[in-house]
Amino acid sequence: MSDHPDPLDYPFWPTRGLDPYAGLPSLRERPLARVRLPYGEEAWLATRHEDVRVVLSDPRFSLSEAARRDPPRTTPQVSHLGGLVGNDAPDHTRLRSLLGKAFTARRIERLREDIRGIADGLLDRMTDTGPPADLVEGFAFPLPLTAICELIGVPRADHPHVRAWADTVCSGKVPPERMHREATAFTARLATWVDDHRREPADDLLSLMIGACDKDGTLSEEELMILVNELLVGGFVTTASQIGNFFSLLLHSRGEGRVLWDRLRADPGLVPQAVEELLRYLPLFNGMPLSPRYALEDIELGGVLVRRGEPVIGDLCAANRDPAAFPDPDRIALDRSGTPHFTLGHGIHYCLGAHLARLELQVALERVLTRMPNLRLTIPYDDLNWRSKEFFIGLHTLPVAW
């Protein structure tokens, strides 16, 4: 790609918190942009909704090809993930079919009361202690963390170790030596859970995967370990970040977030629509790219010829604010319908836990609105402490009172 203009530096880190990158509208005026990340080869960047949809769904764009390349990335170490998030069909299809039945909308809906119970237990603890409290550490993180750990079969005493490992993986700043050390320690802990479940199987996902490994032969031991790791980290960090993001917006004393909070208090039946629209509206990926997809043949995308072997990155946050797909995209509108947002992905790699994430976000809003209708920030919104240059946009803390 050396015959193209000089590439732009990427990611486009947001200046603060939930504000999207100011240059996105001008980027969407051109077909594709060429970008260079801190490490790896240059890439094409897609920002239009239609172009991102094609990159996510067209099998001529490959995720697994990155294992044979020097992929564009933000960290020095190359992480070839494999599993669900790094494989194409047919391996991805085989792995997803094994777990897919456990994450259907019907099965996940059966967990609603259990997750409400987790949420109420956390809110009981907050109210017993009394205000002020940190909604991030007291509620946003432990709610989805507890839910996914119980679904998989992680011992309760090890939940803090899962949280610590996820913090390491998602920070984007951990030196390679420390990453290797902590990965080794967490893998050893994971192996202990596997050994325990082999001796005493239970009604959980870990026992299901062990059975597929030992009895059916549909899963290798390496794939088992990768899948558990993916499910744990991917199963709570994004949702936990969005719970904090949701409430920071809703509790902002200025703007339409506070108006939405009052609407939800008056009509809790709007919560599902609010969750869907906030998933579209709020950036989650902190300017970080999707895993690059490599063109397996010459493909025209957005009027640009992407050559075989060139990587393309889709910017989900940009696509979710594309006015060609979402009229008046910078406004929160609960009556939107039709065009899907991409926060939970698209195509065969659509988030396996999408139904669980939606359920947890709905329960989080519902229970806090019910239990703490007068929730408020205890510091000015502009003083909130946001995570900087990490994989996901989120807060370190969210100080509240009620």
C-alpha positions in Angstrom: 0.0 0.0 0.0 3.0 2.3 -0.2 1.6 4.1 -3.3 -1.2 5.6 -1.3 -1.1 8.9 0.6 0.4 9.1 4.1 -1.7 7.2 6.6 -3.5 8.7 9.5 -2.4 7.8 13.0 -5.0 5.4 14.6 -6.8 4.9 17.0 -8.4 8.3 17.2 -8.5 8.6 21.0 -11.5 10.5 22.3 -10.6 13.7 24.0 -12.7 12.8 27.0 -15.1 10.3 28.2 -18.1 9.5 26.0 -17.4 12.2 23.4 -16.9 10.6 20.0 -13.9 11.6 17.9 -14.7 15.0 16.4 -13.2 14.1 13.0 -15.6 11.2 12.2 -18.0 13.2 10.0 -15.2 14.3 7.7 -13.8 10.8 7.6 -17.2 9.4 6.4 -17.1 11.9 3.5 -14.4 9.8 1.8 -14.7 6.1 0.9 -11.9 4.6 3.1 -9.0 6.1 5.0 -5.6 4.6 5.3 -4.3 4.3 8.9 -1.2 3.2 10.8 -1.5 1.8 14.3 1.5 1.9 16.7 2.5 -1.6 15.6 2.0 -3.8 12.6 1.3 -3.1 9.0 -0.9 -0.3 7.6 -4.6 -0.8 7.1 -7.7 0.5 5.5 -10.3 2.1 7.9 -14.0 1.8 7.2 -16.3 4.3 9.0 -19.5 4.2 7.0 -22.2 1.9 8.3 -22.6 0.0 5.0 -18.9 -0.5 4.5 -18.5 -1.8 8.1 -21.4 -4.1 7.6 -19.7 -5.7 4.6 -16.4 -6.1 6.4 -18.1 -7.8 9.3 -20.3 -10.2 7.2 -18.5 -10.9 3.9 -16.6 -14.2 4.1 -14.0 -12.8 1.7 -12.7 -10.8 4.7 -10.9 -13.1 7.1 -10.0 -12.9 10.8 -7.9 -15.9 10.9 -5.5 -14.6 8.2 -4.1 -12.3 10.8 -2.3 -15.3 12.4 0.0 -15.4 9.3 0.6 -11.6 9.1 2.0 -8.7 11.1 -1.5 -7.4 12.0 -2.1 -3.7 12.8 -2.4 -3.4 16.6 -1.8 -1.1 19.6 0.5 -3.3 21.6 3.9 -4.7 20.8 2.9 -8.3 21.4 0.9 -10.1 18.7 -2.1 -11.9 20.1 -3.5 -14.6 17.7 -6.7 -15.3 19.7 -8.1 -18.3 17.9 -11.3 -19.4 19.6 -14.5 -17.6 18.7 -13.0 -14.2 18.1 -10.1 -15.2 15.9 -11.4 -18.0 13.7 -13.3 -18.1 10.5 -15.7 -20.8 9.4 -15.6 -23.8 9.6 -13.7 -23.8 13.0 -15.8 -20.8 14.2 -19.0 -22.6 13.2 -18.0 -25.7 15.1 -17.1 -23.8 18.3 -20.2 -21.6 18.2 -22.5 -24.5 17.6 -21.2 -26.1 20.8 -22.0 -23.0 22.9 -24.8 -21.4 21.0 -27.7 -23.3 22.6 -26.7 -22.0 26.0 -27.0 -18.4 24.9 -30.3 -18.4 23.0 -32.8 -15.6 23.9 -35.1 -18.2 25.5 -32.5 -19.7 27.7 -31.0 -16.4 28.7 -34.5 -15.0 29.6 -34.8 -17.8 32.2 -31.9 -16.1 34.0 -33.7 -12.8 34.5 -34.8 -13.5 38.0 -31.4 -14.8 39.0 -29.7 -11.7 37.7 -32.3 -9.5 39.4 -31.3 -11.3 42.6 -27.6 -10.6 42.0 -28.5 -6.9 41.3 -30.7 -6.6 44.4 -28.0 -8.2 46.6 -25.5 -5.6 45.4 -27.9 -2.8 45.9 -28.7 -4.1 49.4 -25.1 -4.0 50.3 -24.8 -0.4 49.0 -27.9 0.8 50.9 -26.8 -1.0 54.1 -23.5 0.8 54.0 -25.2 4.0 53.0 -24.2 6.8 50.6 -22.0 7.9 49.2 -20.9 4.8 47.1 -19.0 3.9 43.9 -21.5 2.6 41.4 -18.6 1.1 39.3 -17.0 -1.1 42.0 -20.2 -1.6 44.0 -22.5 -2.5 41.1 -21.4 -2.2 37.5 -18.6 -4.7 37.6 -19.8 -7.3 40.1 -23.2 -7.7 38.4 -22.0 -9.1 35.0 -18.9 -10.6 36.6 -21.0 -12.7 39.0 -23.4 -13.7 36.3 -20.9 -15.0 33.8 -18.8 -16.7 36.5 -21.8 -18.6 37.8 -22.9 -19.5 34.3 -19.4 -20.9 33.5 -18.8 -22.5 36.9 -16.0 -20.4 38.4 -15.7 -20.8 42.2 -16.9 -17.7 44.0 -13.6 -17.3 45.7 -11.9 -16.9 42.3 -14.2 -14.2 41.0 -11.6 -11.5 42.1 -8.9 -13.3 40.1 -11.1 -13.2 37.0 -11.6 -9.4 37.5 -7.8 -8.8 37.9 -7.0 -10.8 34.8 -9.6 -9.0 32.7 -8.1 -5.6 33.9 -4.7 -6.8 32.7 -6.0 -8.0 29.3 -8.0 -4.9 28.6 -5.7 -2.2 29.8 -3.6 -2.1 26.6 -0.6 -0.9 28.7 0.8 -4.0 30.4 4.4 -4.7 29.4 4.9 -8.0 27.6 6.9 -9.6 30.5 4.1 -8.9 33.0 1.4 -10.0 30.5 3.2 -13.3 30.1 3.6 -13.8 33.8 0.0 -13.1 34.6 -1.3 -15.2 31.7 0.7 -18.1 33.0 -0.7 -17.7 36.5 -4.3 -17.4 35.2 -4.0 -20.4 32.9 -2.8 -22.5 35.8 -5.8 -21.3 37.8 -8.1 -22.1 34.9 -6.6 -25.6 34.6 -7.5 -26.2 38.3 -11.1 -25.4 37.6 -11.0 -27.9 34.7 -9.5 -30.6 36.8 -12.2 -30.0 39.6 -15.0 -30.2 37.0 -13.6 -33.3 35.5 -13.8 -35.0 38.9 -17.2 -33.5 39.8 -19.2 -32.3 36.7 -21.9 -29.7 37.3 -24.7 -28.1 35.4 -22.6 -25.3 33.9 -20.8 -24.3 30.8 -17.4 -25.5 31.9 -18.7 -29.1 32.4 -20.4 -28.8 29.0 -17.1 -27.9 27.3 -15.2 -30.6 29.2 -17.7 -33.1 27.9 -17.2 -31.9 24.4 -13.5 -32.3 24.9 -13.3 -35.6 26.6 -16.3 -37.5 25.2 -17.3 -36.0 21.9 -13.9 -34.9 20.7 -15.4 -31.8 19.2 -13.1 -29.6 21.2 -9.4 -29.8 21.8 -7.9 -29.1 25.3 -6.3 -25.9 23.9 -9.6 -24.8 22.4 -11.3 -25.4 25.8 -8.8 -23.1 27.6 -9.1 -20.4 24.9 -12.9 -20.5 25.0 -13.2 -20.3 28.8 -10.8 -17.3 28.7 -12.8 -15.6 26.0 -16.2 -16.2 27.7 -14.9 -14.9 31.0 -13.2 -11.7 29.8 -15.7 -11.0 27.0 -18.6 -12.0 29.2 -18.5 -9.1 31.6 -16.0 -6.3 30.8 -18.0 -4.7 28.0 -21.2 -4.9 29.9 -19.7 -3.6 33.1 -18.2 -0.7 31.2 -21.5 0.1 29.6 -23.4 0.0 32.9 -21.1 2.7 34.2 -21.4 4.7 30.9 -25.2 4.4 30.9 -25.5 5.8 34.4 -22.9 8.6 33.9 -25.0 9.8 30.9 -28.4 9.4 32.7 -27.2 11.2 35.8 -25.6 14.1 33.9 -27.4 17.2 35.2 -27.3 18.8 31.7 -28.4 17.4 28.4 -30.8 14.7 27.2 -29.4 12.0 29.5 -31.2 13.4 32.5 -34.4 13.9 30.5 -34.2 10.2 29.6 -33.7 9.3 33.3 -36.9 11.1 34.1 -38.7 9.4 31.3 -37.6 5.9 32.5 -38.6 6.7 36.0 -42.1 7.6 34.7 -42.3 4.7 32.4 -40.0 1.7 33.2 -41.5 -0.1 30.2 -39.1 2.0 28.0 -36.0 0.3 29.5 -35.5 -2.2 26.6 -35.7 0.5 24.0 -33.4 2.7 26.1 -30.8 -0.1 26.3 -30.8 -0.6 22.6 -30.5 3.1 21.7 -27.8 3.7 24.3 -25.8 0.8 23.0 -25.9 2.5 19.6 -25.3 6.0 20.9 -22.5 5.5 23.4 -19.1 4.7 22.2 -17.6 1.6 23.8 -14.4 0.7 22.1 -12.4 3.9 23.0 -11.2 4.4 19.5 -9.8 0.8 19.5 -10.3 -1.1 16.3 -12.0 -4.3 15.6 -9.6 -7.1 14.9 -8.5 -6.5 11.3 -10.1 -8.5 8.6 -7.8 -9.4 5.7 -9.1 -9.4 2.1 -8.8 -12.9 0.6 -9.2 -11.5 -2.9 -9.4 -8.1 -4.5 -12.6 -6.5 -3.3 -14.2 -3.2 -4.0 -15.3 -1.6 -0.8 -16.9 1.8 -0.7 -15.6 2.6 -4.1 -12.0 1.6 -3.2 -10.2 -1.4 -4.5 -8.9 -3.4 -1.5 -6.2 -5.7 -2.7 -5.8 -9.3 -1.7 -3.8 -9.5 1.6 -4.7 -6.0 2.8 -6.2 -5.6 6.2 -9.4 -3.5 6.8 -10.5 -2.2 10.2 -14.2 -1.3 10.8 -14.8 1.6 13.3 -18.0 0.5 15.1 -18.5 3.8 16.9 -18.3 5.7 13.6 -20.7 3.3 11.9 -23.2 3.7 14.8 -23.3 7.5 14.2 -23.5 7.3 10.4 -26.4 9.7 9.4 -26.9 7.5 6.3 -28.1 4.7 8.5 -29.4 6.6 11.6 -31.2 9.9 10.9 -30.1 12.6 13.4 -27.6 10.1 14.8 -26.3 12.4 17.6 -29.7 12.4 19.3 -31.0 9.7 21.6 -34.3 8.4 20.1 -36.1 5.6 21.7 -38.3 5.0 18.7 -35.5 4.0 16.3 -36.1 0.8 14.3 -34.8 -1.0 11.3 -31.1 -0.4 10.9 -29.1 -2.4 13.5 -26.2 -0.9 15.4 -22.8 -2.7 15.5 -21.9 -2.5 19.2 -22.6 -6.2 19.6 -21.0 -7.0 16.2 -22.6 -8.4 13.0 -22.3 -11.5 10.9 -21.0 -14.9 12.1 -19.0 -13.2 14.8 -22.0 -11.4 16.3 -21.5 -11.4 20.1 -22.4 -14.9 21.5 -23.5 -13.3 24.7 -25.6 -10.5 23.1 -28.9 -11.7 24.8 -27.1 -11.9 28.2 -25.6 -8.4 27.8 -29.0 -6.9 26.9 -30.6 -8.7 29.9 -28.0 -7.5 32.3 -28.2 -3.9 31.1 -32.0 -4.0 31.3 -31.9 -5.4 34.8 -29.3 -2.8 35.9 -31.4 0.1 34.8 -34.6 -1.4 36.1 -33.4 -2.2 39.6 -31.6 1.0 40.1 -34.5 3.1 38.9 -36.8 1.1 41.3 -34.5 1.0 44.3 -32.7 4.4 43.9 -35.0 6.7 41.8 -33.3 9.8 43.2 -29.7 8.6 42.4 -27.3 11.5 41.8 -23.7 12.2 41.2 -21.7 13.4 44.1 -19.1 15.2 42.0 -19.5 17.4 38.9 -19.8 15.4 35.7 -16.7 17.1 34.3 -14.7 15.7 37.2 -15.4 12.0 36.5 -12.3 9.9 36.1 -12.3 8.1 32.7 -10.1 5.2 31.7 -7.5 6.6 29.2 -6.3 4.8 26.1 -7.6 1.4 27.1 -9.6 -1.1 25.0 -13.0 0.1 26.3 -14.4 3.4 27.3 -15.3 3.3 31.0 -15.0 5.0 34.3 -12.5 4.2 37.1 -15.2 5.3 39.6 -18.7 6.7 39.6 -19.4 8.4 42.9 -23.1 8.5 43.7 -25.6 9.2 46.5 -29.4 8.7 46.9 
